[in-house]
Amino acid sequence: MRSSSTAISDLIVSGFHALSDPLRISVIELLRTKELCVCDLCDALGVSQSKLSFHLKSLREAGLVRSRQEGRWIYYSLKIPQFAALEQYLSEFRRFSQILPAQFCQDQS
């Protein structure tokens, strides 16, 4: 069983990995204001459904988007709590903005 800190670390890593692709960032931008179906996302991005499905899977696995099926359509929306977790992770760097200089190494020859 994994510890809580490892699970959080995995979510942070997968979240940033998912956000490292320009197409996935474009999906996030489109979902910023409303839920969209796959066909609307494909049209807006000018990509095939198979290509988009791969990227949506990465975003779902990273916990950044949720999907729901209505009839034969799948709709996507943002999962804000994961964005809040990434934001909190980054805010820790701001708290410790003063980085101490490295200490000189002792020559061990």
C-alpha positions as CSV (number, residue, x, y, z in Angstrom):
1,M,0.0,0.0,0.0
2,R,1.3,3.4,-0.9
3,S,1.7,6.2,1.6
4,S,-0.4,9.4,1.4
5,S,2.6,11.5,0.4
6,T,3.5,9.1,-2.5
7,A,-0.1,9.3,-3.8
8,I,0.0,13.1,-3.6
9,S,3.3,13.1,-5.4
10,D,2.0,10.8,-8.1
11,L,-1.0,13.2,-8.6
12,I,1.3,16.2,-8.9
13,V,3.6,14.4,-11.4
14,S,0.8,13.2,-13.5
15,G,-0.9,16.6,-13.4
16,F,2.2,18.4,-14.6
17,H,2.9,15.7,-17.2
18,A,-0.7,16.1,-18.6
19,L,-0.2,19.8,-18.8
20,S,3.1,19.5,-20.7
21,D,1.4,19.0,-24.1
22,P,0.1,22.0,-26.1
23,L,-3.0,20.2,-27.3
24,R,-4.0,19.2,-23.8
25,I,-3.5,22.8,-22.7
26,S,-5.8,23.9,-25.5
27,V,-8.4,21.4,-24.2
28,I,-8.1,22.8,-20.7
29,E,-8.6,26.3,-22.1
30,L,-11.7,25.3,-23.9
31,L,-13.1,23.6,-20.8
32,R,-12.3,26.6,-18.7
33,T,-15.8,28.1,-18.9
34,K,-18.1,25.2,-19.8
35,E,-18.6,21.5,-20.3
36,L,-18.1,20.4,-23.9
37,C,-18.8,17.1,-25.8
38,V,-16.0,15.4,-27.7
39,C,-17.4,16.5,-31.1
40,D,-17.3,20.2,-30.0
41,L,-13.7,19.7,-28.8
42,C,-12.7,18.0,-32.1
43,D,-14.2,20.8,-34.1
44,A,-12.7,23.6,-32.0
45,L,-9.2,22.0,-32.1
46,G,-9.3,20.7,-35.7
47,V,-8.2,17.2,-34.6
48,S,-9.6,13.7,-35.2
49,Q,-11.6,12.0,-32.4
50,S,-8.9,9.2,-32.1
51,K,-6.1,11.8,-31.5
52,L,-8.2,13.7,-29.0
53,S,-9.3,10.5,-27.2
54,F,-5.6,9.8,-26.4
55,H,-5.1,13.3,-24.9
56,L,-8.4,13.2,-23.0
57,K,-7.4,9.9,-21.5
58,S,-4.2,11.5,-20.2
59,L,-6.1,14.4,-18.7
60,R,-8.6,12.1,-17.0
61,E,-5.9,9.9,-15.6
62,A,-4.2,13.0,-14.2
63,G,-7.5,13.9,-12.5
64,L,-7.7,17.2,-14.4
65,V,-11.0,16.4,-16.3
66,R,-14.1,14.4,-15.7
67,S,-16.3,12.7,-18.2
68,R,-19.9,11.9,-18.3
69,Q,-22.0,10.0,-20.9
70,E,-25.3,11.2,-22.0
71,G,-26.8,9.0,-24.7
72,R,-24.1,8.4,-27.2
73,W,-22.2,11.6,-26.4
74,I,-19.4,12.0,-23.8
75,Y,-19.1,15.4,-22.1
76,Y,-16.0,16.7,-20.5
77,S,-15.5,19.3,-17.7
78,L,-12.6,20.4,-15.5
79,K,-12.0,18.9,-12.1
80,I,-11.0,22.0,-10.1
81,P,-9.7,20.2,-7.0
82,Q,-6.7,18.8,-9.0
83,F,-5.9,22.3,-10.3
84,A,-6.0,23.5,-6.7
85,A,-3.6,20.8,-5.7
86,L,-1.2,21.8,-8.4
87,E,-1.6,25.4,-7.4
88,Q,-0.9,24.6,-3.8
89,Y,2.2,22.6,-4.7
90,L,3.6,25.6,-6.7
91,S,2.7,28.1,-3.9
92,E,5.1,26.2,-1.6
93,F,8.0,27.5,-3.8
94,R,6.8,31.1,-3.2
95,R,6.9,30.5,0.5
96,F,10.5,29.5,0.4
97,S,11.6,32.0,-2.2
98,Q,14.9,32.7,-0.4
99,I,17.2,29.9,-1.6
100,L,20.3,29.4,0.4
101,P,23.6,29.3,-1.5
102,A,25.5,26.0,-1.7
103,Q,28.2,25.3,0.8
104,F,31.7,24.7,-0.6
105,C,32.6,21.1,-0.9
106,Q,35.6,19.7,0.9
107,D,38.2,18.2,-1.4
108,Q,38.5,14.6,-0.3
109,S,41.6,13.7,-2.4
